[in-house]
């Protein structure tokens, strides 16, 4: 598990607040995306939503470099990662903005693991300026 995800989710999860733990994990991923955006585009306004951040960072022309896209497999990986981020935010982050959601211990654990994987991608690359 990524240390930043553990820091925001472990206590909540261990106390049985499963939905809050998984929500905190995906929010921490969004926080990291905002940090990367500030690093690469310090003079630009930060996108208001995760979709804008994902596009700026992870699209084909995104400025966050986390894999070699000179080969088709790397380009496909980058595209797939972008889809994973889009799907996770649509499925887990956006609904929690509009209602208090519940999830089981297993569902929360799976979401936290996915957020950890996403955070790993966001801490393994570099910003291209």
Long-range contacts (C-beta under 8 A, 24 or more apart in sequence): 1-112, 1-113, 1-116, 2-115, 2-116, 2-119, 2-120, 2-123, 4-28, 4-32, 4-119, 4-123, 5-112, 5-115, 5-116, 5-119, 9-112, 9-115, 13-105, 13-108, 13-109, 13-112, 16-105, 18-102, 18-103, 18-104, 18-105, 18-107, 18-108, 19-96, 19-100, 19-101, 19-102, 19-103, 19-108, 21-108, 21-112, 22-92, 22-103, 22-107, 22-108, 22-111, 22-112, 22-115, 23-92, 23-93, 23-96, 23-101, 25-111, 25-112, 25-115, 25-116, 26-88, 26-89, 26-92, 26-93, 26-96, 26-111, 26-115, 27-93, 28-115, 28-119, 29-85, 29-88, 29-115, 29-118, 29-119, 29-122, 30-89, 30-93, 32-119, 32-122, 32-123, 33-57, 33-122, 36-64, 36-122, 36-127, 39-127, 40-64, 40-127, 40-128, 40-129, 50-85, 50-89, 50-93, 51-86, 51-89, 54-82, 54-85, 54-86, 54-89, 58-82, 58-85, 63-127, 63-128, 63-129, 64-122, 64-125, 64-126, 64-127, 64-128, 65-125, 65-126, 65-127, 65-128, 66-121, 66-122, 66-124, 66-125, 66-126, 67-125, 81-121, 84-114, 84-118, 85-118, 88-114, 88-115, 88-118
